Amino acid sequence: MSVSESPQEAASEGRLAIGGIVQHGLISTEAGNVPVFIVNGLGFVVSQTEMTLMLMFANRPSAAVIMAPAMAKTLGESLLKLVAEYETKTGQVVKSSSDLQPA
């Protein structure tokens, strides 16, 4: 792998290009390898029948997750529960990105 390798070349070999840097981007699971995305931003698109979660890095989309509204609601509930458990176990309060914005 070279630093000048294109994102398409990296993807064809199971690696992820982030911000111009090619990184390994797979986690092995029982079902096989799944891609890994580093995220520092989110975007949302809503239609009558589905909701799309855009995963962003460096203000650029890196993946889209399209789901039914029921799955989106389940995802939201699950993430809230997971963060609450994390805060309880660690004693750390997790701030959302809106909490970190200057007033």
Buried (B, 14 or more C-beta within 10 A) or exposed (E): EEEEBEBEBBBEEEBBBBEEEBEEBBEEEEEEEEEEEEEEBEEEEEEEEEBBBBBBBEEEEBEEEEBEEEEBEEBEEEEEEEEEEEEEEEEEEEEEEEEEEEE
